[in-house]
Amino acid sequence: SYICDEPKDNELQTNVNVINDEDYFIMKLYKNISGNLQKRTYTQIKLLFDKFTYNYEFKREDVEKILNVKKTRANDIISLLVKSDLVVQISYLSYKFKK
């Protein structure tokens, strides 16, 4: 029989999976958004994530400006992100990507 000692606290564990924030977000995006995601919508969401990552808050006006879209399109994208649990509402008008 093979006996394996548990790693000690000061030993580095080498078989730990590490994934960067961008890759994690893309995986979560495909997992959480049901149905087919239009390429344009995917590109717009990715652009927003690249700009704000998990670190910064944004408002609908920011989405309009960055994506060069009208208020209704910005609202649609934010609603999709909130419904898909990718964004959390921080305050009445402010949102943030959720890990």
N, C-alpha and C positions, 0 to 999 in steps of 0.2 A: 504494500500500500504506500501511496505517496502522501507525505505530510508537508504542508506548506505553512510556514509561520506567517502570522499576521504582520503587516508592515508596522514598523515603529513610528512614532509621531515625527521623528526627525528624518525619516526616509522619504525620498521623493517617489511619488507614485507615477509611473511612466505610462500606464495604460489608461489615461484620462483623455476623453475626447474634448477638444477645444474647437470652438466655432466662433468666428467673428460676428459682430452685431449685424452686419449687412446680410451675411448668409443665413443667420438665424431669422432675420425679418423675412427674407424671401421664402424660406420654408414655412413660416407661420402664415404668410400671405396666401400661399397656395392651399394650405391646410384649412384656413378659416373662411375663405371666400368660396362659397358653394357655386356651382355652375361654371360656365365658361367666362373667363375674364377677358374682355376685349384687350387687344394689344395696346390701344391708346390709353385705356384706364390703367393697365399695369404700368406703362411707362410714366404716366402722371403720378401714380402712387409712389413708384420708385424714386422719382425726382424729388418728391416731398420728403421721403425718408432720407435721401442723400443730403438734403439741406438741413433737416432738423434732427435727424437721428433720434436716439432715445433721450437726448439731453435738453432739447429746447422746446418751449411751448410755441404754438402758432394759432393764428386766428383765421377766420374765413377770408378776410381781406388779404392775408399773406398768401393763401392758396390761390386767390384770384390773380394776384400780381405775379407770382412765380410761374404759374401755369398759363397765364394770359387767357383766362376763361372768365365767363360771366358769373354773377352771383349764384344762379341756379345750378350751374355745373359744379361750382365750388361746394355748395351745400350738398349736392348729390354725392360727391366724393367723400366729404366728411361723414355724411350719414352712413355710407357703405363701410367706412373704416370703423366707426363706432359700433355699428351693428355686427361687424365681423370681429369685434373685440381686439382690434389692432391699435385703437386710439382710445384714450380716456379723456373725458371732459374734466378739465382742471377747475374752471370757473364758468360763469354763464357764457362767455364768448371765447374761451381759450381751451386748446386741446394739446395733447402730448402723446407721442407714440408710446405704446405700452409693451414692456418686455414680457 
